[in-house]
Amino acid sequence: MARSRRPGPVLIDLPSDVLAAKTSKKIPEEVTRRGYQGKAAINSKSLKKAAAIINQAKRPLIYAGGGIIMSEATDDLRAVAEKGSLPVTHTLMGVGVMDSASPLSVGMLGMYGAWYANQAVHDCDCLIAIGVRFDDRVTGKLDAFAPNARVIHVDIDPSSIRKVVNVEMPIVGDAGDALKALLPLIEPGDRSEWLGEIKSWKEKKPLPRPQRDQLVPHEIMEAIAAVAGSHPVVASDVGLSQMWTANYLPFPGPRQYLTSGGLGTMGYALPAAMGAAFGHPGDPVFAINGDGAFQMNIQELATCSFYNLPVKTIVLNNGKLGMVRQFQKVFLKERYASTCIGKHVDFCMVAKGFGVEAIKVNTKEELAPALKRAMEIDGPVVVDVEIDPDCYSFPMVPPGKKSVEAIFSPEEWEG
């Protein structure tokens, strides 16, 4: 159950008397559970109708999610996109489904996604949603989401179909099976005008890269990319660090970006990175945290030290609980409460107490040498980076607004 259909954690609760009991019964090789069905076969008629809609479209867009990665179908998605010249936007869980350097990659959509990705959704005439759930962080104001599009939805979970959006063409089944069957049905087409328009939006309103006296997130992500090699595994925590990592750090492939997604689990990054270090020995592994979330599981540095796990922990230290503070700044007229945690913790000293090497970065000039040194150390390292305390994640779609009504600074909010 944990690995089939829509994979995920399954709780099996066994009472202690059952665990201690003895039995002579033979363990069955196959089991059934009422209400649980195996993987559904793809409806070929629906798939052909979906292909016809895609082939007729002038401004199609693939909206790709984590279901594609779960299905190990990244190559299938890219083959369909390249054959049909179909641009692809992705969710937070879909980071890596397209190489971010591809001309067909439109980046992440949604509340903290790129403005041009949301604009592409708004203006497309066919939206092909694969392995996604149309959550509110993606759609924004629901009745204004993809208003001009014929919507196709491929998902392995029938309960997700038409739960949020009343799609025209539902297809229940595994994303990989659907994409493999769809590939021969897709016709090559000239969509240079549509791709050119998306490119112009990227140039008109790119992701912000502010210049400050202190370090800002995009500078840190670019510095990490410079030392990380071609196949790093990066676990991000929750909040601003999560959005900055997803938007600014390039990921050429799937399963390189680990995130708790909609669970919003502060403290996720370090334990997830530890698992990646065990599972992918030899690959560079990073845990990117805010200073608030890092303190949720900082004790796991002891485990890193014990096993000499080569996790490079980057602490984006602004002395704030950043995402909540951003809401207070933008929507509550700077009425701050319980979000300024100060600089009372010396993370380098704490790390060294666990037997972990630590490096402090205070200036832009110190960043690149510090990361280079961290990569040279054979084992865990904490890099505590002071960042601009008043830097946030923009663009941002305010709650209740259309996904194309993003703001790029607190001053733009007129609510």
Secondary structure by P-SEA (a helix, b strand, c coil): ccccccbbbbbbbbcccccccccccccccccccccccccccccaaaaaaaaaaaaaccbbbbbccccccccccaaaaaaaaaaacbbbbbccccccccccccccccccccccccaaaaaaaacccccccccccccccccccccccccccbbbbbbcccccccccccccccccccaaaaaaaacccbbbbcaaaaaaaaaaaaaaccccccccccccaaaaaaaaaaccccbbbbbbbccaaaaaaacccccccccccccccccccccccaaaaaaaaaaccccbbbbbbccccccccccaaaaaaaaccccbbbbbccccccaaaaaaaccccccccccccccccaaaaaaaaacbbbbbbccccccaaaaaaaaacccbbbbbbbccccccccccccccccccccccccccccc
